[in-house]
Amino acid sequence: MKINNICCIGAGYVGGPTMAVIAQKCPDVKVTVVDLNENRIAAWNNNDLNQLPVYEPGLAEVVKEARGRNLFFSTEVDKAIDEAQMIFISVNTPTKTYGSGKGMAADLKYIELCARQIARVATSDKIVVEKSTLPVRTAEAVKNILDNTGNGVQFQILSNPEFLAEGTAVQDLHNPDRVLIGGEDQEAIQSLVDIYACWVAKEKILTTNVWSSELSKLTANAFLAQRVSSINAISELCERTGADVSEVAKAIGMDSRIGSKFLKASVGFGGSCFQKDILNLVYIAKSYGLYEVANYWEQVVKMNDHQKHRFSKNIVQTLYNTVSGKKIALLGWAFKKDTNDTRESAAITVAKDLILEQANVVVYDPKVTKSQIAIDLEALANKISVEDEFYATCKEAHAVAILTEWDEFVNYDWQKVYDNMLKPAFVFDGRNLLDKKKMQSIGFVYSAVGSSN
């Protein structure tokens, strides 16, 4: 089947950028992104491209090129489903907060709702593509729902997990390491292969059975997170022994069997994928009675949580075992630079820890809104202040903590920051972003992850 009409259910961090690039690269294919969230769709349709709901370098230019030509954003979900030949499901799959599997299993209620809506609306054969990160065997459940509608429509289910890194999503979509497509029906698989082949080299398009595709996504994120937690575990040892974690990471990263990526020690990893996917993997392993496997992967998450709390504890201990009433400036709230995504951000954990120690917490992030920070902190939102200017955030602070590696933080006048802070002036660099010798020469008491003071 030659595809000329695609619908994507879900206009979030995956659906929006992915469909924008597909529309850009396949100008003869109509791509409609639908979502029930009217405010989100309105933001995607905003004439001011700086107000898109997802911030990614290069995304505004892609949307500008394709929107109105063959890329559309709409709340008319049923209409888009009915007209499309291929439907991507790209809705949220959070960790369950209730019932069996609470705290580990993926909550698939939104996936099921999508499947039931597609089954109810569809009047012609469809290819349904899982884009959301899902536990292995989910496709079976989706197909069961779709095949038991009784309306005679034929559905083919494909798994096409995303391997995007937020902050480089457009670059990753334009030039992916690989595109993975899992399925059983070869014609359906080829239809999706033909879409990606418009700009991706065919040797980079891998096809597998649907179960391997689903499991590959969880496994990839688990392996990447494992590397981060491994180097963070070593960072604590470095601080005690006088070693420097950056030097250790460089030395082992030059081993071709290991490589240098994801060996940067920090305050801890965040984002929507790593923790959620590892816990999902843990739950699946436990459900099959593979407890040693589950315990192995669960330790990656425990190490990450430890790293976040250890960072907060170091701030308190260094400031003479109390931060009560002291102004602590947190620089960065997004879980990484070049995104406005705050899910599982280390900054949230650090802020909560400091608030419980009665610190006066002030936050600055160049892309995250005050309203989003309030959502992240829930009941504690009234315990912090949010500034929209860097120097005002740091003024008269007892300490500054860098929690997101925004490039702009390097370029500010740190002598000016020092002059306007209370003395001694402490900097806790959770991303090893700044030059230690330069900061110490200015007069800062400077602490970086994985380096003894």
C-alpha positions as a Markdown table, in Angstrom:
| # | Residue | x | y | z |
|---|---|---|---|---|
| 1 | Met | 0.0 | 0.0 | 0.0 |
| 2 | Lys | 1.4 | 3.4 | -1.0 |
| 3 | Ile | 0.7 | 5.7 | 2.0 |
| 4 | Asn | -0.5 | 9.2 | 1.2 |
| 5 | Asn | -2.4 | 10.1 | 4.4 |
| 6 | Ile | -1.0 | 9.7 | 7.9 |
| 7 | Cys | -2.5 | 10.4 | 11.3 |
| 8 | Cys | -0.6 | 10.6 | 14.6 |
| 9 | Ile | -2.5 | 10.5 | 17.9 |
| 10 | Gly | -0.5 | 12.5 | 20.4 |
| 11 | Ala | 1.1 | 15.9 | 19.9 |
| 12 | Gly | 3.8 | 15.7 | 22.5 |
| 13 | Tyr | 7.6 | 15.4 | 22.5 |
| 14 | Val | 7.6 | 12.4 | 20.2 |
| 15 | Gly | 4.6 | 12.8 | 18.0 |
| 16 | Gly | 5.1 | 16.5 | 17.1 |
| 17 | Pro | 8.7 | 16.5 | 16.0 |
| 18 | Thr | 8.5 | 13.0 | 14.4 |
| 19 | Met | 5.5 | 13.9 | 12.2 |
| 20 | Ala | 6.9 | 17.3 | 11.4 |
| 21 | Val | 10.0 | 15.7 | 9.9 |
| 22 | Ile | 8.0 | 13.0 | 8.1 |
| 23 | Ala | 5.9 | 15.8 | 6.6 |
| 24 | Gln | 9.0 | 17.8 | 5.7 |
| 25 | Lys | 10.7 | 14.8 | 4.0 |
| 26 | Cys | 7.6 | 13.4 | 2.4 |
| 27 | Pro | 5.8 | 16.4 | 0.8 |
| 28 | Asp | 3.3 | 14.2 | -1.0 |
| 29 | Val | 2.0 | 12.6 | 2.2 |
| 30 | Lys | -0.6 | 14.4 | 4.2 |
| 31 | Val | 0.3 | 14.3 | 7.9 |
| 32 | Thr | -2.2 | 15.2 | 10.6 |
| 33 | Val | -1.3 | 15.3 | 14.3 |
| 34 | Val | -4.3 | 15.2 | 16.6 |
| 35 | Asp | -4.6 | 15.7 | 20.3 |
| 36 | Leu | -7.6 | 16.3 | 22.7 |
| 37 | Asn | -5.6 | 19.0 | 24.4 |
| 38 | Glu | -6.8 | 22.2 | 22.7 |
| 39 | Asn | -4.1 | 24.4 | 24.2 |
| 40 | Arg | -1.4 | 22.1 | 22.9 |
| 41 | Ile | -2.8 | 22.1 | 19.4 |
| 42 | Ala | -3.3 | 25.8 | 19.5 |
| 43 | Ala | 0.4 | 26.2 | 20.4 |
| 44 | Trp | 1.4 | 24.0 | 17.5 |
| 45 | Asn | -0.7 | 26.2 | 15.2 |
| 46 | Asn | 0.7 | 29.5 | 16.7 |
| 47 | Asn | 2.0 | 32.0 | 14.2 |
| 48 | Asp | 4.8 | 32.7 | 16.6 |
| 49 | Leu | 7.1 | 29.7 | 16.1 |
| 50 | Asn | 8.9 | 30.6 | 19.4 |
| 51 | Gln | 5.7 | 29.5 | 21.2 |
| 52 | Leu | 5.6 | 25.9 | 20.0 |
| 53 | Pro | 4.8 | 23.6 | 23.0 |
| 54 | Val | 8.0 | 21.6 | 22.4 |
| 55 | Tyr | 11.4 | 23.3 | 22.3 |
| 56 | Glu | 13.9 | 21.6 | 20.1 |
| 57 | Pro | 16.7 | 23.3 | 18.1 |
| 58 | Gly | 15.7 | 23.4 | 14.4 |
| 59 | Leu | 12.1 | 22.3 | 15.1 |
| 60 | Ala | 10.5 | 25.7 | 14.3 |
| 61 | Glu | 12.2 | 25.8 | 10.9 |
| 62 | Val | 10.8 | 22.3 | 10.1 |
| 63 | Val | 7.3 | 23.2 | 11.2 |
| 64 | Lys | 7.4 | 26.5 | 9.2 |
| 65 | Glu | 8.3 | 24.6 | 6.0 |
| 66 | Ala | 5.6 | 21.9 | 6.3 |
| 67 | Arg | 2.8 | 23.4 | 8.3 |
| 68 | Gly | -0.2 | 24.3 | 6.1 |
| 69 | Arg | 1.3 | 22.5 | 3.1 |
| 70 | Asn | 1.0 | 18.8 | 4.2 |
| 71 | Leu | 1.4 | 19.1 | 8.0 |
| 72 | Phe | -1.7 | 19.9 | 10.1 |
| 73 | Phe | -2.5 | 20.0 | 13.8 |
| 74 | Ser | -6.0 | 19.4 | 14.9 |
| 75 | Thr | -8.4 | 18.3 | 17.7 |
| 76 | Glu | -10.7 | 16.5 | 15.2 |
| 77 | Val | -9.4 | 13.1 | 16.2 |
| 78 | Asp | -12.2 | 11.0 | 14.6 |
| 79 | Lys | -11.9 | 12.7 | 11.3 |
| 80 | Ala | -8.2 | 12.2 | 11.1 |
| 81 | Ile | -8.4 | 8.5 | 12.0 |
| 82 | Asp | -11.1 | 7.9 | 9.4 |
| 83 | Glu | -9.2 | 9.5 | 6.6 |
| 84 | Ala | -5.7 | 8.1 | 7.4 |
| 85 | Gln | -4.3 | 4.9 | 5.9 |
| 86 | Met | -1.6 | 4.7 | 8.6 |
| 87 | Ile | -2.1 | 5.8 | 12.2 |
| 88 | Phe | 0.7 | 6.4 | 14.6 |
| 89 | Ile | 0.0 | 6.0 | 18.3 |
| 90 | Ser | 2.2 | 8.4 | 20.2 |
| 91 | Val | 0.5 | 9.0 | 23.6 |
| 92 | Asn | 1.9 | 9.0 | 27.1 |
| 93 | Thr | 2.7 | 5.6 | 28.8 |
| 94 | Pro | 3.6 | 6.7 | 32.3 |
| 95 | Thr | 4.5 | 4.4 | 35.1 |
| 96 | Lys | 1.4 | 3.1 | 37.0 |
| 97 | Thr | 0.6 | 5.0 | 40.2 |
| 98 | Tyr | -2.0 | 2.5 | 41.3 |
| 99 | Gly | -2.9 | -1.2 | 41.5 |
| 100 | Ser | -0.9 | -4.1 | 40.3 |
| 101 | Gly | 2.6 | -3.1 | 39.2 |
| 102 | Lys | 2.3 | 0.3 | 40.9 |
| 103 | Gly | 5.6 | 2.2 | 40.6 |
| 104 | Met | 7.1 | -0.1 | 37.9 |
| 105 | Ala | 4.6 | -1.3 | 35.2 |
| 106 | Ala | 3.7 | 1.0 | 32.3 |
| 107 | Asp | 0.2 | 2.4 | 32.5 |
| 108 | Leu | -1.4 | 1.4 | 29.1 |
| 109 | Lys | -4.8 | 3.0 | 29.6 |
| 110 | Tyr | -4.1 | 5.7 | 27.0 |
| 111 | Ile | -2.9 | 3.1 | 24.5 |
| 112 | Glu | -6.1 | 1.1 | 25.0 |
| 113 | Leu | -8.3 | 4.2 | 24.7 |
| 114 | Cys | -6.6 | 4.9 | 21.3 |
| 115 | Ala | -7.1 | 1.4 | 20.1 |
| 116 | Arg | -10.8 | 1.5 | 21.0 |
| 117 | Gln | -11.2 | 4.8 | 19.4 |
| 118 | Ile | -9.6 | 3.6 | 16.2 |
| 119 | Ala | -11.8 | 0.5 | 16.2 |
| 120 | Arg | -14.9 | 2.6 | 16.7 |
| 121 | Val | -14.1 | 5.1 | 14.0 |
| 122 | Ala | -12.3 | 3.2 | 11.2 |
| 123 | Thr | -14.3 | 2.3 | 8.1 |
| 124 | Ser | -11.4 | 1.2 | 6.0 |
| 125 | Asp | -8.3 | -1.0 | 6.5 |
| 126 | Lys | -5.6 | 0.6 | 8.5 |
| 127 | Ile | -1.9 | 0.1 | 9.5 |
| 128 | Val | -1.5 | 1.0 | 13.2 |
| 129 | Val | 2.0 | 1.9 | 14.3 |
| 130 | Glu | 3.1 | 1.8 | 17.9 |
| 131 | Lys | 5.3 | 4.9 | 18.4 |
| 132 | Ser | 4.9 | 5.1 | 22.2 |
| 133 | Thr | 7.4 | 3.2 | 24.3 |
| 134 | Leu | 5.6 | 0.0 | 25.3 |
| 135 | Pro | 6.3 | -3.2 | 27.2 |
| 136 | Val | 6.9 | -6.3 | 25.1 |
| 137 | Arg | 3.6 | -8.0 | 23.9 |
| 138 | Thr | 1.6 | -4.8 | 23.9 |
| 139 | Ala | 0.9 | -5.1 | 20.2 |
| 140 | Glu | -0.9 | -8.3 | 20.9 |
| 141 | Ala | -3.4 | -6.5 | 23.2 |
| 142 | Val | -3.9 | -3.7 | 20.7 |
| 143 | Lys | -4.5 | -6.2 | 17.9 |
| 144 | Asn | -7.0 | -8.1 | 20.0 |
| 145 | Ile | -9.0 | -4.9 | 20.6 |
| 146 | Leu | -8.9 | -3.9 | 16.9 |
| 147 | Asp | -9.7 | -7.4 | 15.6 |
| 148 | Asn | -12.8 | -7.8 | 17.7 |
| 149 | Thr | -14.8 | -4.8 | 16.6 |
| 150 | Gly | -17.0 | -6.8 | 14.3 |
| 151 | Asn | -17.0 | -4.1 | 11.6 |
| 152 | Gly | -14.9 | -6.1 | 9.1 |
| 153 | Val | -12.0 | -3.6 | 9.0 |
| 154 | Gln | -8.6 | -5.2 | 8.7 |
| 155 | Phe | -5.8 | -3.9 | 10.9 |
| 156 | Gln | -2.0 | -4.5 | 10.7 |
| 157 | Ile | 0.0 | -3.6 | 13.8 |
| 158 | Leu | 3.6 | -2.4 | 13.5 |
| 159 | Ser | 6.1 | -1.4 | 16.2 |
| 160 | Asn | 8.3 | 1.6 | 15.4 |
| 161 | Pro | 9.9 | 2.8 | 18.6 |
| 162 | Glu | 11.6 | 6.2 | 18.7 |
| 163 | Phe | 15.3 | 6.6 | 19.6 |
| 164 | Leu | 15.4 | 10.3 | 19.9 |
| 165 | Ala | 17.5 | 12.2 | 22.4 |
| 166 | Glu | 15.7 | 15.4 | 23.5 |
| 167 | Gly | 17.7 | 18.4 | 22.6 |
| 168 | Thr | 18.9 | 16.8 | 19.4 |
| 169 | Ala | 15.6 | 15.3 | 18.3 |
| 170 | Val | 15.5 | 17.0 | 14.9 |
| 171 | Gln | 19.0 | 16.0 | 14.1 |
| 172 | Asp | 18.3 | 12.5 | 15.2 |
| 173 | Leu | 15.2 | 12.3 | 13.0 |
| 174 | His | 17.1 | 13.8 | 10.0 |
| 175 | Asn | 20.1 | 11.4 | 10.4 |
| 176 | Pro | 19.1 | 8.5 | 12.6 |
| 177 | Asp | 21.5 | 5.7 | 13.7 |
| 178 | Arg | 18.8 | 3.3 | 12.7 |
| 179 | Val | 15.0 | 3.1 | 12.2 |
| 180 | Leu | 13.5 | 0.0 | 13.7 |
| 181 | Ile | 10.2 | -1.5 | 12.4 |
| 182 | Gly | 8.7 | -4.6 | 13.9 |
| 183 | Gly | 5.8 | -6.5 | 12.4 |
| 184 | Glu | 4.4 | -9.7 | 10.9 |
| 185 | Asp | 2.8 | -8.5 | 7.7 |
| 186 | Gln | 5.5 | -7.8 | 5.1 |
| 187 | Glu | 3.3 | -5.5 | 3.0 |
| 188 | Ala | 2.5 | -3.3 | 6.0 |
| 189 | Ile | 6.2 | -3.3 | 7.0 |
| 190 | Gln | 7.2 | -2.2 | 3.4 |
| 191 | Ser | 4.7 | 0.6 | 3.5 |
| 192 | Leu | 6.4 | 2.1 | 6.5 |
| 193 | Val | 9.9 | 1.4 | 5.1 |
| 194 | Asp | 8.9 | 3.4 | 2.0 |
| 195 | Ile | 8.0 | 6.4 | 4.2 |
| 196 | Tyr | 11.4 | 6.5 | 5.9 |
| 197 | Ala | 13.3 | 5.6 | 2.8 |
| 198 | Cys | 12.4 | 9.1 | 1.5 |
| 199 | Trp | 15.4 | 10.3 | 3.5 |
| 200 | Val | 17.0 | 7.4 | 5.4 |
| 201 | Ala | 19.5 | 5.0 | 3.8 |
| 202 | Lys | 17.9 | 1.6 | 3.5 |
| 203 | Glu | 20.8 | -0.1 | 5.3 |
| 204 | Lys | 19.8 | 1.9 | 8.4 |
| 205 | Ile | 16.2 | 0.6 | 8.3 |
| 206 | Leu | 16.0 | -2.6 | 10.4 |
| 207 | Thr | 13.0 | -4.9 | 10.3 |
| 208 | Thr | 12.3 | -7.4 | 13.0 |
| 209 | Asn | 9.3 | -9.3 | 14.5 |
| 210 | Val | 7.1 | -7.0 | 16.6 |
| 211 | Trp | 8.2 | -8.4 | 20.0 |
| 212 | Ser | 11.9 | -7.8 | 19.3 |
| 213 | Ser | 11.1 | -4.2 | 18.3 |
| 214 | Glu | 9.2 | -3.5 | 21.4 |
| 215 | Leu | 11.9 | -5.0 | 23.7 |
| 216 | Ser | 14.7 | -3.2 | 21.8 |
| 217 | Lys | 13.5 | 0.2 | 22.9 |
| 218 | Leu | 13.4 | -0.7 | 26.6 |
| 219 | Thr | 16.8 | -2.4 | 26.4 |
| 220 | Ala | 18.4 | 0.5 | 24.6 |
| 221 | Asn | 17.3 | 3.0 | 27.3 |
| 222 | Ala | 18.3 | 0.5 | 30.0 |
| 223 | Phe | 21.8 | 0.2 | 28.6 |
| 224 | Leu | 22.3 | 4.0 | 28.3 |
| 225 | Ala | 21.0 | 4.6 | 31.8 |
| 226 | Gln | 23.2 | 1.9 | 33.1 |
| 227 | Arg | 26.3 | 3.7 | 31.8 |
| 228 | Val | 25.2 | 7.0 | 33.4 |
| 229 | Ser | 24.6 | 5.3 | 36.8 |
| 230 | Ser | 27.9 | 3.4 | 36.4 |
| 231 | Ile | 30.0 | 6.6 | 36.0 |
| 232 | Asn | 28.0 | 8.4 | 38.7 |
| 233 | Ala | 28.9 | 5.5 | 41.1 |
| 234 | Ile | 32.5 | 6.0 | 40.2 |
| 235 | Ser | 32.2 | 9.8 | 40.7 |
| 236 | Glu | 31.5 | 9.3 | 44.4 |
| 237 | Leu | 34.6 | 7.1 | 44.7 |
| 238 | Cys | 36.6 | 9.8 | 42.9 |
| 239 | Glu | 35.6 | 12.4 | 45.4 |
| 240 | Arg | 36.8 | 10.3 | 48.3 |
| 241 | Thr | 40.1 | 9.2 | 46.7 |
| 242 | Gly | 41.3 | 12.4 | 45.0 |
| 243 | Ala | 40.7 | 11.1 | 41.4 |
| 244 | Asp | 38.9 | 13.2 | 38.9 |
| 245 | Val | 35.9 | 11.5 | 37.2 |
| 246 | Ser | 36.4 | 13.5 | 34.0 |
| 247 | Glu | 39.9 | 12.1 | 33.6 |
| 248 | Val | 38.7 | 8.6 | 34.5 |
| 249 | Ala | 35.8 | 8.9 | 31.9 |
| 250 | Lys | 38.2 | 10.1 | 29.2 |
| 251 | Ala | 40.6 | 7.2 | 29.9 |
| 252 | Ile | 38.1 | 4.5 | 29.8 |
| 253 | Gly | 36.1 | 6.1 | 27.0 |
| 254 | Met | 39.1 | 5.8 | 24.7 |
| 255 | Asp | 38.8 | 2.0 | 24.9 |
| 256 | Ser | 37.0 | 1.2 | 21.6 |
| 257 | Arg | 35.1 | -1.6 | 23.4 |
| 258 | Ile | 33.5 | 1.0 | 25.7 |
| 259 | Gly | 33.4 | 4.3 | 23.8 |
| 260 | Ser | 33.0 | 7.8 | 25.3 |
| 261 | Lys | 29.2 | 8.4 | 25.1 |
| 262 | Phe | 27.1 | 8.6 | 28.2 |
| 263 | Leu | 30.1 | 8.6 | 30.5 |
| 264 | Lys | 29.6 | 12.2 | 31.7 |
| 265 | Ala | 29.1 | 12.2 | 35.5 |
| 266 | Ser | 26.4 | 14.5 | 36.7 |
| 267 | Val | 23.7 | 15.1 | 39.4 |
| 268 | Gly | 21.8 | 12.3 | 37.8 |
| 269 | Phe | 19.8 | 11.4 | 34.6 |
| 270 | Gly | 16.2 | 12.5 | 34.1 |
| 271 | Gly | 13.7 | 12.6 | 31.3 |
| 272 | Ser | 10.6 | 10.7 | 30.4 |
| 273 | Cys | 12.3 | 7.5 | 29.2 |
| 274 | Phe | 15.2 | 6.1 | 31.2 |
| 275 | Gln | 13.7 | 5.6 | 34.7 |
| 276 | Lys | 10.2 | 4.6 | 33.3 |
| 277 | Asp | 11.6 | 2.1 | 30.8 |
| 278 | Ile | 14.0 | 0.5 | 33.3 |
| 279 | Leu | 11.2 | 0.1 | 35.8 |
| 280 | Asn | 9.1 | -1.4 | 33.1 |
| 281 | Leu | 11.9 | -3.9 | 32.3 |
| 282 | Val | 12.1 | -4.7 | 36.0 |
| 283 | Tyr | 8.4 | -5.4 | 36.2 |
| 284 | Ile | 8.5 | -7.6 | 33.1 |
| 285 | Ala | 11.4 | -9.6 | 34.5 |
| 286 | Lys | 9.6 | -10.0 | 37.9 |
| 287 | Ser | 6.4 | -11.1 | 36.1 |
| 288 | Tyr | 8.4 | -14.0 | 34.6 |
| 289 | Gly | 10.0 | -14.8 | 37.9 |
| 290 | Leu | 13.4 | -13.5 | 36.8 |
| 291 | Tyr | 14.3 | -11.8 | 40.1 |
| 292 | Glu | 18.1 | -11.7 | 39.6 |
| 293 | Val | 17.5 | -9.9 | 36.3 |
| 294 | Ala | 15.0 | -7.5 | 37.9 |
| 295 | Asn | 17.3 | -6.7 | 40.8 |
| 296 | Tyr | 20.2 | -6.0 | 38.4 |
| 297 | Trp | 18.4 | -3.4 | 36.4 |
| 298 | Glu | 16.6 | -1.9 | 39.5 |
| 299 | Gln | 20.0 | -1.0 | 40.9 |
| 300 | Val | 20.5 | 1.4 | 38.0 |
| 301 | Val | 17.5 | 3.5 | 39.1 |
| 302 | Lys | 18.5 | 3.3 | 42.8 |
| 303 | Met | 22.0 | 4.6 | 42.0 |
| 304 | Asn | 20.5 | 7.5 | 40.1 |
| 305 | Asp | 18.2 | 8.4 | 43.0 |
| 306 | His | 21.2 | 8.2 | 45.3 |
| 307 | Gln | 23.2 | 10.6 | 43.1 |
| 308 | Lys | 20.4 | 13.2 | 43.2 |
| 309 | His | 20.0 | 13.1 | 47.0 |
| 310 | Arg | 23.8 | 13.0 | 47.5 |
| 311 | Phe | 24.1 | 16.2 | 45.6 |
| 312 | Ser | 21.5 | 17.9 | 47.8 |
| 313 | Lys | 23.1 | 16.5 | 51.0 |
| 314 | Asn | 26.5 | 17.8 | 49.9 |
| 315 | Ile | 25.1 | 21.4 | 49.6 |
| 316 | Val | 23.7 | 21.2 | 53.1 |
| 317 | Gln | 26.9 | 19.7 | 54.6 |
| 318 | Thr | 29.1 | 22.2 | 52.9 |
| 319 | Leu | 27.0 | 25.1 | 54.1 |
| 320 | Tyr | 27.8 | 24.3 | 57.7 |
| 321 | Asn | 25.1 | 21.6 | 58.0 |
| 322 | Thr | 22.2 | 24.1 | 57.5 |
| 323 | Val | 20.6 | 25.9 | 54.7 |
| 324 | Ser | 17.7 | 27.1 | 56.7 |
| 325 | Gly | 16.8 | 30.7 | 55.6 |
| 326 | Lys | 19.7 | 30.7 | 53.1 |
| 327 | Lys | 19.2 | 31.7 | 49.5 |
| 328 | Ile | 20.1 | 28.8 | 47.1 |
| 329 | Ala | 20.0 | 29.7 | 43.4 |
| 330 | Leu | 19.2 | 26.7 | 41.2 |
| 331 | Leu | 20.4 | 27.2 | 37.6 |
| 332 | Gly | 18.4 | 25.0 | 35.2 |
| 333 | Trp | 15.2 | 23.1 | 35.6 |
| 334 | Ala | 14.9 | 21.1 | 32.4 |
| 335 | Phe | 16.3 | 17.6 | 32.7 |
| 336 | Lys | 18.9 | 18.4 | 30.0 |
| 337 | Lys | 19.9 | 21.4 | 27.8 |
| 338 | Asp | 18.1 | 22.3 | 24.6 |
| 339 | Thr | 14.7 | 21.1 | 25.8 |
| 340 | Asn | 11.9 | 22.4 | 27.9 |
| 341 | Asp | 11.0 | 18.9 | 29.1 |
| 342 | Thr | 11.2 | 18.6 | 32.9 |
| 343 | Arg | 10.0 | 15.1 | 33.5 |
| 344 | Glu | 12.1 | 13.3 | 36.2 |
| 345 | Ser | 14.5 | 16.2 | 36.2 |
| 346 | Ala | 17.2 | 16.1 | 38.9 |
| 347 | Ala | 16.3 | 19.7 | 39.7 |
| 348 | Ile | 12.9 | 18.6 | 41.1 |
| 349 | Thr | 14.5 | 16.2 | 43.5 |
| 350 | Val | 17.2 | 18.7 | 44.6 |
| 351 | Ala | 14.7 | 21.5 | 45.0 |
| 352 | Lys | 12.4 | 19.4 | 47.2 |
| 353 | Asp | 15.3 | 18.2 | 49.3 |
| 354 | Leu | 16.4 | 21.8 | 49.9 |
| 355 | Ile | 12.9 | 23.1 | 50.6 |
| 356 | Leu | 12.5 | 20.4 | 53.3 |
| 357 | Glu | 15.8 | 21.8 | 54.8 |
| 358 | Gln | 14.0 | 25.2 | 54.8 |
| 359 | Ala | 16.2 | 26.8 | 52.2 |
| 360 | Asn | 15.1 | 29.9 | 50.3 |
| 361 | Val | 15.2 | 28.3 | 46.8 |
| 362 | Val | 15.3 | 30.5 | 43.7 |
| 363 | Val | 15.1 | 29.0 | 40.2 |
| 364 | Tyr | 16.2 | 30.2 | 36.7 |
| 365 | Asp | 15.8 | 28.2 | 33.4 |
| 366 | Pro | 15.9 | 29.9 | 30.0 |
| 367 | Lys | 13.1 | 27.7 | 28.5 |
| 368 | Val | 11.0 | 26.2 | 31.3 |
| 369 | Thr | 8.0 | 28.3 | 32.4 |
| 370 | Lys | 7.1 | 29.3 | 35.9 |
| 371 | Ser | 3.8 | 27.4 | 35.6 |
| 372 | Gln | 5.6 | 24.2 | 34.6 |
| 373 | Ile | 7.9 | 24.5 | 37.6 |
| 374 | Ala | 4.8 | 24.9 | 39.8 |
| 375 | Ile | 3.3 | 21.7 | 38.3 |
| 376 | Asp | 6.5 | 19.8 | 39.0 |
| 377 | Leu | 6.7 | 20.8 | 42.6 |
| 378 | Glu | 3.0 | 20.3 | 43.3 |
| 379 | Ala | 2.2 | 21.2 | 47.0 |
| 380 | Leu | 5.7 | 22.7 | 47.5 |
| 381 | Ala | 5.3 | 25.2 | 44.6 |
| 382 | Asn | 4.7 | 28.1 | 47.0 |
| 383 | Lys | 8.0 | 27.4 | 48.7 |
| 384 | Ile | 10.2 | 28.7 | 45.9 |
| 385 | Ser | 10.7 | 31.7 | 43.7 |
| 386 | Val | 11.2 | 31.7 | 39.9 |
| 387 | Glu | 13.3 | 34.4 | 38.3 |
| 388 | Asp | 13.4 | 35.3 | 34.6 |
| 389 | Glu | 16.9 | 36.8 | 34.7 |
| 390 | Phe | 20.2 | 35.1 | 35.5 |
| 391 | Tyr | 22.0 | 37.7 | 37.6 |
| 392 | Ala | 18.9 | 38.4 | 39.7 |
| 393 | Thr | 18.7 | 34.7 | 40.5 |
| 394 | Cys | 22.2 | 34.7 | 41.8 |
| 395 | Lys | 22.2 | 38.0 | 43.6 |
| 396 | Glu | 22.8 | 37.8 | 47.4 |
| 397 | Ala | 22.7 | 34.0 | 47.2 |
| 398 | His | 24.7 | 31.9 | 49.6 |
| 399 | Ala | 25.2 | 29.2 | 47.0 |
| 400 | Val | 24.6 | 28.5 | 43.3 |
| 401 | Ala | 23.8 | 25.0 | 42.0 |
| 402 | Ile | 24.0 | 24.2 | 38.3 |
| 403 | Leu | 21.5 | 21.5 | 37.5 |
| 404 | Thr | 21.1 | 21.8 | 33.7 |
| 405 | Glu | 24.0 | 22.1 | 31.3 |
| 406 | Trp | 22.7 | 25.1 | 29.3 |
| 407 | Asp | 25.5 | 26.5 | 27.2 |
| 408 | Glu | 24.7 | 30.1 | 28.2 |
| 409 | Phe | 25.7 | 29.4 | 31.8 |
| 410 | Val | 29.3 | 29.2 | 30.7 |
| 411 | Asn | 29.2 | 32.6 | 29.0 |
| 412 | Tyr | 27.9 | 34.7 | 31.9 |
| 413 | Asp | 30.2 | 37.0 | 33.8 |
| 414 | Trp | 31.0 | 34.9 | 36.9 |
| 415 | Gln | 33.1 | 37.7 | 38.4 |
| 416 | Lys | 29.9 | 39.7 | 38.5 |
| 417 | Val | 28.0 | 36.8 | 40.0 |
| 418 | Tyr | 30.7 | 36.4 | 42.7 |
| 419 | Asp | 30.7 | 40.2 | 43.5 |
| 420 | Asn | 27.0 | 40.1 | 44.2 |
| 421 | Met | 26.8 | 36.9 | 46.3 |
| 422 | Leu | 27.2 | 36.5 | 50.0 |
| 423 | Lys | 30.7 | 35.3 | 51.1 |
| 424 | Pro | 32.0 | 32.7 | 51.1 |
| 425 | Ala | 30.3 | 32.2 | 47.7 |
| 426 | Phe | 29.6 | 28.5 | 46.9 |
| 427 | Val | 29.1 | 27.0 | 43.5 |
| 428 | Phe | 27.9 | 23.4 | 43.2 |
| 429 | Asp | 28.3 | 22.3 | 39.6 |
| 430 | Gly | 26.1 | 19.3 | 39.0 |
| 431 | Arg | 27.0 | 19.1 | 35.3 |
| 432 | Asn | 30.8 | 19.7 | 35.5 |
| 433 | Leu | 30.1 | 22.7 | 33.2 |
| 434 | Leu | 32.5 | 25.3 | 34.4 |
| 435 | Asp | 36.3 | 25.6 | 34.6 |
| 436 | Lys | 37.3 | 24.7 | 38.1 |
| 437 | Lys | 40.5 | 26.6 | 38.2 |
| 438 | Lys | 38.9 | 29.8 | 36.8 |
| 439 | Met | 36.1 | 29.6 | 39.3 |
| 440 | Gln | 38.5 | 29.1 | 42.2 |
| 441 | Ser | 40.7 | 32.0 | 41.0 |
| 442 | Ile | 37.6 | 34.3 | 41.1 |
| 443 | Gly | 37.1 | 33.3 | 44.7 |
| 444 | Phe | 34.4 | 30.7 | 44.6 |
| 445 | Val | 34.3 | 27.7 | 46.8 |
| 446 | Tyr | 33.7 | 25.4 | 43.9 |
| 447 | Ser | 32.4 | 21.8 | 44.0 |
| 448 | Ala | 32.0 | 19.6 | 41.0 |
| 449 | Val | 30.6 | 16.1 | 40.7 |
| 450 | Gly | 33.4 | 13.4 | 40.9 |
| 451 | Ser | 36.2 | 15.8 | 41.8 |
| 452 | Ser | 37.7 | 16.4 | 45.2 |
| 453 | Asn | 37.8 | 20.0 | 46.4 |
